[in-house]
Amino acid sequence: MSTRPADGALTPQFTRPGEATITSRHVMPRQESLPETARQIVEDETMLDGNSRLNLATFVGTWMDDAAKQVYQSSFDKNMIDKDEYPQTAAIEDRCWHMLANLWNAPDAEETIGTSTIGSSEACMLGGLALKRRWQKGRRIAGADASRPNLVMSSAVQVCWEKFCNYFDVEPRFVPITIEHRVLDGHHLPELVDENTIGVVAIMGVTYTGMYEAVAEIARALDEIQASSGLDIPIHVDGASGAMIAPFLQPDLLWDFRVERVHSISTSGHKYGLVYPGLGWVVWRRREWLPEDLIFDVSYLGGTMPTFALNFSRPGAQVLLQYYMFLRLGFEGYRAVHQSAQDVARFLSAGIAKLDAFELWNDGSDIPVFAWYLRHGHTSNWNLYHLQDRLRQRGWLVPAYPMPEALTGLTVQRIVVRNGLSMDLAAELLADIETETAYLDALTSPMPTEGQRPGFHH
Ligand SMILES: *Cc1c(COP(=O)(O)O)cnc(C)c1O
């Protein structure tokens, strides 16, 4: 029985310890609290977080329907690694990546192998590890040195590839993006690839701008390299966002397993797969592209089942949510959702292009993401960081940041349109951009620039 009246259920909520006192930040409290008090404190403190629906910086899902929430609620407890305890969840995971293999036009989905992951980062690590192991084996068989692997990619890669190279001792070789070559398109490959190249990463949906890299052209350049040097260099497609857009909106674009050199494709279930965070997927075109010695076995229905992952325990709920989404939307539903996101992106980019201050980098016709920059010579009174801050006051998070290496002098601002940014809300956003740009343009002296920082990290 409680002997501390101050913590009693009758005490008004905000006069209780925790709410009427300042909670210690780094030391666990000595005593218990009532559940309602603890919950109130957590909810109150997180009120200071942003409204995720107004966050146009992230690619990650922030809205699911109520039936999805029920699926989530009834599967909180499932652990993806316990294939024996949750064999049906394991079977559903298997179905999901087979559906993706088919969506990505694997010539024979039965010949593929894949897995769910916690996100694209883990999926990319696995893709990279498979490339590295395959290369090492080849080198050893040939009696050649296998100690200095390198991986070729655009300077605009997501940070997970820098992590991969750092954590797994692979030399990153960056192809700088420039005004002429806005994405990796095969142009610089002959100077960068050699016998130590484990693979080339092609990004479907570059995080900086949302543009697709030219997978088919990259493959063609690698074909030419193979014809002249004998080097057979595979491609991993980092389709974190685009692998769940292109099949629906650009079905004729050649970027997936129809391109023979594409060994593996990864995506984030929690981006345009339309699931809450954290879920990723990776699929190999043929089983043999995932070297056997990367695979471990866990027990499953009295036998064993192969797994390959960096994590052990991980929530199973997201996999069930992905399955729910596949059933709920089907191909046509995904197409409709992504088409309306693209309509919104095109509406916004067209509206921004009309403003005298700006020039578009791209218009959102690959994935529904686009970036713009301040027209050269337009003003020296303000920059895009000021516009970012003005929009922030209205609740919108629209990040400004510098472009990568070779273009760092160029600051861009970007909008990621996700399911949930309706045309109606987008019209409000565009009106706010117009109002705030007019405000900044009317300034008669320069805004201070101290303490400005990028609104997003790649
Ligand atoms: C988001 C993203 C990643 C990382 O994905 P997570 O699911 O957040 O781990 C990797 N590559 C690209 C191109 C991305 O857009």
The ligand as a Tripos MOL2 file, in Angstrom:
@<TRIPOS>MOLECULE
LIG
   15    15     1     0     0
SMALL
NO_CHARGES

@<TRIPOS>ATOM
      1 C1         17.6750    6.5380  -46.4200 C.3       1 LIG1
      2 C2         18.7320    6.0050  -47.2580 C.ar      1 LIG1
      3 C3         19.6440    5.0590  -46.7640 C.ar      1 LIG1
      4 C4         19.6200    4.6140  -45.3280 C.3       1 LIG1
      5 O1         18.4160    3.9820  -45.0680 O.3       1 LIG1
      6 P1         17.8570    3.6580  -43.6070 P.3       1 LIG1
      7 O2         16.6570    2.8350  -43.9150 O.co2     1 LIG1
      8 O3         17.5540    4.9640  -42.9720 O.co2     1 LIG1
      9 O4         18.9160    2.8960  -42.8730 O.co2     1 LIG1
     10 C5         20.5750    4.5500  -47.6220 C.ar      1 LIG1
     11 N1         20.6410    4.9530  -48.9040 N.ar      1 LIG1
     12 C6         19.7880    5.8640  -49.4290 C.ar      1 LIG1
     13 C7         19.9060    6.2400  -50.8730 C.3       1 LIG1
     14 C8         18.8040    6.4260  -48.6130 C.ar      1 LIG1
     15 O5         17.9470    7.3120  -49.1260 O.3       1 LIG1
@<TRIPOS>BOND
     1     1     2 1
     2     2     3 ar
     3     2    14 ar
     4     3     4 1
     5     3    10 ar
     6     4     5 1
     7     5     6 1
     8     6     7 2
     9     6     8 1
    10     6     9 1
    11    10    11 ar
    12    11    12 ar
    13    12    13 1
    14    12    14 ar
    15    14    15 1
@<TRIPOS>SUBSTRUCTURE
     1 LIG1         1 GROUP 0 **** ****
